[in-house]
């Protein structure tokens, strides 16, 4: 990269720099500047931010920066991070020694590699005979261990973001990035737990296991998520009483959470959230295995079992974490057959949507209509309904579960592929938003410059392209959410065939039962009567039926609603002067919601 080049401000503006005059000044101040470097910076998500960061980085470590710029893969990752993440760029300027974290590796780090690196960083050594159950207490008198852990976390975030932001196909690797972030969270928790035990009096008298839930449990973690966990405690020996052991385990768990969430000169890591535990924040932080068993067998609600769908061992005593899963896993796969299961899940989803502030409704990537949660909801609902009898559907991750649903005939391949692509796209946007400033957010930023940065980092040229693509994606997800849950019921009893998915009669009955129908067999016969035939009225009813089933499922008596719909449809269909106009004539009953009227009108 020897030699210099001078690029006029006008040309820099054409290359994508917003403040071209300022950019020209900064380029002139660089010790070395070539056309190759100018073009590399111009290709960044935010060229101005990348250039300013590079100038500051060279001031902090000229030799290291020039070494990184001299190697194309290393230079590409460095510029991608500087242009895509202001927060990681500032970390790099403050800790230029972490430049080596951006050196390309042939593949992602394994969970074992990440854990070993963090353990060494904080002065811990893993015992080969006990795995993660016990760790050497070398940090007992080391107050700097927690800060070293915080800095090591940033270094690994920098490494992961370098691979992510420099990828030419970011949506293709978004699941790998999310899984590696979860591996990092696991390793952080292992180290934080060890530090907490070393700092807690009489810690040797209690055992503690940590179970990962939510996105971390599913290994779908974001750059900055709350880490959902659950704690299990037991006495370390027979000589220790249960009350004493749980008290000590509570102090260890609290200290572990504080190490992760506390702010210091070295920054912070993330919040540990134990609100999904029995009784939520009102319940004890740590329970014994028997305490958990009693709660989940007697008191747990449907949504709590849905939350346990993603549970997996994370850190601490492996016997306790495995014991917890032995208790909850069989119960998770029974909940889909519970009375009112689907209505409870749908009510919870509606409540989440209702709590979104009106000003954020059109910007919510995670919780809004057609957002990430809609894909996750659809996949989890189908898993819990059909996974009771089909163990092939029992996975934690959204994308791997969606693939299993398609492979085994519960979701059409076209719908599965479309939802997979939509989920990857929306998760990629979410990652780009969060990595920019390492702040937890699921909202599309209102600032045009921020949207432009996200768009360019995903291969789009303008902020408007990002917004258009996202809104189109959200509408498609919202449409397919209804289709994948309700349409196979119709295919079971219709004459449609070929490559469309058709549930077995038993699977269709399971789905209707989960929706709240007391007599799913009769419900299927009514659906068959309404959707069999070749007349225009039947075709319209066939198009309308998915929306109708969803509407009826939210009512107090789905069976009666379906019977009444059939009777009304048949009565109006035989009324003189109404034949051939619509499924029920052109007169819409006043009790029909507007969504059903629109669906029927659209299908005409």
N, C-alpha and C positions, 0 to 999 in steps of 0.2 A: 504493500500500500504506500510506496514511496511516491513523492511528488505532490504538487498542490494544484488546486483548480479554483477559479473564481467564477461563481455562478451569479448572474444578475438577478435582482429581486423579481423582475418580471418572469423569468424562467422558473424561479422557485415557486411563484404563485401558480403557474401552469402545472407544476409538479404536485401541487396539493398543499403547500404551506399556506396557512391563513395569514399570519403576520410575516409576509415575505421580506420586508425591510429589516425587521429584527433578525430573521433567519439568516439573511446575507451577512449581517454584522457578526453573528455567532460563528458562521462558517469561516469567516476571515480570521477569527480569533483561535481557531483550532490549530494545534501544532502540525497536524497532518490532515490534509483534506484532498480527496480524489473524487472524480466523477462517480466511481463505484460507491463510495460512501454516501454521496448526495442521493443517488438513486435508492440506496438501501434505506436511508432515513425517509425519503419521500414515500416509500411503500409501507411505512409504519401506520398503525391505526390512527395515531395522532402525531404527524411529523414534527410539529412545533414542540410538543411535549418531549418527544424522543430526542430532538436536537438539544433542547435545554438540559435535559437529564444527562446527555453525553458530555456536554461541556462541564457540568458540575462533577461528573464522575472522573473526568480526566484531571480536574483540579485536585481531586482526592487521591487518585492513584494513576498517574500517567502511564507508567510502565505496564501495569496490569491491564489497563484499558486498551492500550495499543496492542498488547499481546492478544487480547480477545478479538479486536477488530481485524487482526491479520488472518484469522482463520474463519472461512466463510460460514460454516455451520454455527460456530460460537458467536460470530458477529450477528447472524440472523436472530438467534435467540436473545441476545443482549438487546438489540434494537426493538424486537417485538415486546419485550418486557417494559423497556423504557417508554414505548409508545402506547402500551395497553394498560399499565398499572402505575399510577402516580405513587401509590403507597409503597410498592415493592422497589420502585426506582429510588425513593427516598431512603429506604432501608439499605439499598446497595451503595448509595453515596456515603451513608454513615458507616457501613461495614464493607468496604471494597474487597476485603479478603474473600467475601462470598461470591465474587465473580466466577470462581471455579465451579460453583454449583450450576452454572449455565453451560458448562461444557457438555456437548451432546453425548448421551449414552446410547447403546444400541437398543435398549428397551427400558421400560419402566422398572423401578426398583421393586423388589419383592417386599412383602410384609416383614419377613425375617431380616432383610437388609436394613430397612428403616428402623426397626426396633433395636437392632444391634448398634447402629450408629448413634441413636439417641441415648441408649444406656451408657455407651462409652463417653458421650458428651457430658453427662451429669455424674460420672464416676461410679456407675453401677455395673455389676457383673452378674449375668444370669447363671443360676446353678443348673448344671446339665441334668442332675438327677431329679429335680423338682419342676423343671420348666419355669413357668411364670408364677408358680405358687409362692416361691420365696425368692427374694433378691438380696444380695449382699447389702448391708446397711452402711455403706461407705459414706453416705451423705448426712449422717446424724449431726455432725458438727460443721456442716458446710452450708452457710446461709446463702451462698451464691449459686447453689444448684438449681433453684427455681428459675433464676434469671438466665442461666445457661440453657435451660430447657426452652424458655421463651424465644431466645435467639436462634436455637436450633430449629424450632418450628418455622420461623421466618425463612431460614435457609432452605428448608425443604419445600415450603410454599413457593419460593423463588425458583427452585429447580423444576417443580411440577408446572408452574405457570410458564416457564420457558418452553417446555415441550408443547403445552397447550396453545399458547398465543402465537407460536411460530408455525403451527400446523396449517397446511393448505386445505385440510379437510377436518375442521374442528368438530363438526357434528358426528363424524365417524368415530372419534376417540373420546367423546364426552363421557361415555360410561367407564372407560379406562381411567380417565382423570378423576372421576367421582370415586371410583374404587380405591385409587391410590391415596386420595385425600382421607378416605375412611381408614386405610391402613396407617396413615400418619396419626389420625386421632386415636387409634388403638395404642400405638406406641407412646404417644403423649400421656395417655391415661395410665399405662403401665408404669411409666417413670414418675408421674405425679403421685400415684398411689404409693410407690416405694418411698418417695420423699416424705409424704404425709405419715406413713408408718414410722419412719425414722424420727419424726418430730412429735409423735404422740406417745405419752407415757403409757406403759403397760400394753403397747400394741401387740406384743407377742401373745397376749392372752385371748385375742379375738381373731377369727378368720373373716375375710370380706371378699365377696365376689361382685364384679360389676358386669351387668348385662347391657348391651347396646340395643337401643330401640330406634324407631323413626328412620330417617335417611341414613344415619350412621349404621344402624342395624342392617339396613338393606344394602349397605355399601354404595350409596348414591349421594354421598356428602357433597355439600357446596364448599366454596372457599371460606365462607364465614357463616356457619350455621350454629344454632344452639345444639349441643350434643345431648340427645335424649338418652338417659340411662336409668337403671334400676339397681338398687343395692340389696345384697343378700348377706346376712351375717350369722355366724355361729360361734360357740366357744371353741377355743383352740385345743383344749384338753377336757377330760371328764371332770377335772378338779375345778374348772371355771364354771360359775353359774351362768344361766341363760341371761338373766337381767344384766349382770356385769358385762358379759360379752357384747350384748347389743348396745349397751351404753358406750363402750370403747369403740365398737364398729361405727357408731354414729359420729364420734369425734374424728375418726380416720376419714370417713366419707366426706364430712364437712370440710376437712383440711384439704382433701383431694380436689374438691370443687373450687375452693378458694385459690389454690395454686394455679388452676387453669384460668380463672376469671379475674384475678387480681391484676391491677395496673402497676407497673414499676418503670424505671428508666429504660428497661429492656423491652417495654411494651406489654402486651397481653396476648393471650392465646384465644380462648372463646369461653362462652358461658356453658356450664354444665347444668342441664335442666332435668330434674327428677320429678317433674309434675305428673308424669304418667304412672307413677307408683300407686298402689292401692290407697284410695281416699284422697289422692292428689296432695296438694300442699298442706292439707289439714291432717294428713296421716303421718306416721313416723317415717323418718328418712330411710331407716334400715329395718327390715323384718327378717325373721328366721325362715327357713324353708317351710316349717309347719305353719307359720303365720301366713305365708303366701298361699300355701295349699288351702287353708281354711277360707281365705278371702276369695280366691278364684273359684273354688267349688261352690260357695254359698252366695256371694254377694256381687261378683263382678258383672257389669253390664255388657251388652253386645259390643259397644264401641271399644271397650277395654280389651276384649279378645281380638278385635280387629287390629288394635295397636300392637298386640303381642305377635301378630303375624310376622313381624320383621325382627323379632328378638333373636339375639345370638350372643355367645360369650364374648366379652371384650377384654377384661383384665381381672387380676386377682385370682382367688382360689378356683381352679377349674372344676373341682368337685361340686362346689356350690352353684356355679353358673350352669353346669350340666344338669344338676338336680332341679334347678328352677325350670329349665326347658322341659325336663321330663314331666313336671307337674302341669305346665301350661299348654304344651303343644297338643296333646290329645283334646283338650278343651277348645282350643282354637279351631280345630277341624270338626267340631260339633256345632259351632255357633250358627253356621249357615242354615241349619235346619230348625233353628229356634223360631217360636212364634213371634211375629212382628220384627224379625231380624231386618228385612229389607226396608220396612217403613222406618225403623229406628235409624238405619244408616242414612237413608235419604233425608230424614229430618235433620240429622246432624250436618249433612252437607248443605242443606238449605240454610241452616242457622249460620254456618261459616260464611256463606255468601252474603247473608243479610247483615253481617257485622262489618262488611267492607265499607269504609266511608264512601259516600257518593262521589266525592271528588277523585277517588282512586279507582273506581269501578272499571274504567276503560284502560287502566294502566297496570292492573294486577296480573302479573305473569303467572304467579303460583296459584292464587285462590280464586281468581276471577273466572267467569264463564268461558269455557274452552281452554282453560289454563292447565298447568301441570297437575293440579289436584283432581281435575276431572278425569284425566287419563288414569291416574293412580286409583281413584275411586272405582272406575269401571273394572279395572283389572282385579282389584282386591275383592270386589263384590262377586265377580264370576269365580274367582279362586275359592272363596269361602262357600259359595253355593255348591259348586261341583267338586271341590277338593275333598269333601267329606268321603266320597267314594272313589275318587280318582287321585291317587297319590302322585301321579305324574305332574300335577299342577302345584305341588307344594314347594314353592320357591319364595325367597324374600324379595328379590329385586323386581322392579317394575318391568323392565325390558325382557329379562329372561322369562318372567311369568307370562308376559304377552306372547312371547314366542311359543311357549308351551301350550297356551290356550289355542293358538292357531294350529300347531302341529297335531293336536289331539281333537280338533273338530268343534271347538266352542266359539271360535271367532273366525270369520272369513279371512283368507290370506291377504286380500286387497286391503281390508280394514286394518289388519294387523300391521302391514307394511306402512300404511298411511299414518297410523297412530305412533308407530316406532319413530318415523321420520319427524313427526310433529313434536313428540316428547324430546327427542334429541335437540331439535331446533330451539325449543323453549328453554331447555336446560342450559344450552350453550349461551343464550342471551342472559339468563340468570347468572351464570358464571362470569360473563364479561362485566356485568353490572357490579358484582361483588368484588372482583379482583381489582377493579379500578382504584378503589380507595380502601379496600379491606373493611367495608362496612356491610352490615347485614341489611339487604333490601331485596324486595321482589317486585319493585315498581319500575316500569319503563321510565327512564329519566325524562323530565320535561325539557331539559336544556338541549338545544339543537346540536351543540358541539359534542355532548356526551353521546347522543344518538349516532352522530356521524362516526365517532370513534368505534362504537360497537359495530356499526354497519361495515366499516372498512376492515375490522378485525375478522369479520365473517364472510369476506369476499364480495360485499356490496359496496357501491360507490357513494351513495347518498343516504342521509338520515331518513328521507321519505321512503326509500326502498325497504328499509328495515321495518318501519311502521306498517307499510302495506303488506309485507310478507307475514308479519306477526298477526295482524288482524285477520288475514285470510286463513292462517293456520288455526287461530282460535275458533273461527266460525266452523271450520271443518271438524275440529275436535268435538265441538258441541253437537254437531249433527251426528257424528259417528258414535258418540256416547250412547245416544238413544238406540241407534241402529244395532249395535253389537249386543245390547242386552235384550232387546225386545224382538227384533226381526227373526232370529232363529226359531222362536216359538211359532211364527207363522209358517216358516219353511218346513217345520215338522209336519204340518197338516195340509200344506199346499201342494200344488203340482210342480212348483219350481224345483229345478234339479241342477244338473251339470256341476259346475265347480263351486256353487254356493253351499254354505255350511248348513247342514240339517241336523238338529239335535235328535238324539234318540227320544222316543216317547217318555222314557223314565227321566232322562236329563231335562226334558222340557217341563215335566211335572215338578221336578226339583226346583227349577227356576221360578215357576209359578207359585209354588209353596213359599219360597223365599220372599216373593213379592207380596205375600199376605193372603193369597187365595186359599180358602179352607178346603175346597174340593177341586184340586188341580185337574183331575180327570175330566170332570164336567166342564171346567173352564176350557180345556183343549177342544172338547167337542163343540162348544159354542163358537170358539175361534174358527174351527174348521167350517162350521155352517156359514159363518159370516164371510169367509175368504175363499170359498170353493166356488168355482164357476168361471165363466168367461165374459160375463156381461160388464158393461161399463160401470155399473153400480158396485159390483163385486170388486172390480179393479180399484176403484176409489176407496172402498172399505179396506182393501188389502194395504193400500198406501197409508191410510189413516190409522190402522190398527196399532202400530207401535206407540204412537202418541197416546191413543186411547188406553192402552194397557198401563202405560206410565201414569196417566191421570187417574185411572181407577185404582191403581196400587196405593195412591196417597189418600184414598177415601176411607171412610169407616168400615165399609163392607164391599170389598172388591168383587166378590162372587155375585152379590145382588146387583151391583153396578153393571157387570157384564151381561147378566141375564136381561136386565132392563134395556140395555143398549140393543141387544139382539131383538127383543120384542118390538121396541120402538122402530128399529131399522126395518124389520119385516113388515110391520103395520104400515109405515109411511111408504115403503117401497111398493105396496099393492094399492095405495090410494089412487083413484083415478086422476090422471093429469100430472102425476109426479114421476112416473116411470121414465128412467133414462136421463134425469136431470142431475142427480148426485146420489151419494150413498144413502141419504135419507131425505131426498127431495131438496129443493132450494131453500126450504125454511129451516133455519138452525134453531134447535131448542134453546131457550133462554138460559138453561143450566149449563150449557157447554162453555168451557173457558175459551177465551179468544185464541189461545194457541192451537186448540183443536180445530176451530173454525178456519184459521189460517192454513193449517196443514191440509185440511180437506179441500179448501179453495185452490191451494197451490197445486194439488195433485190432479186437478180437473183439466 
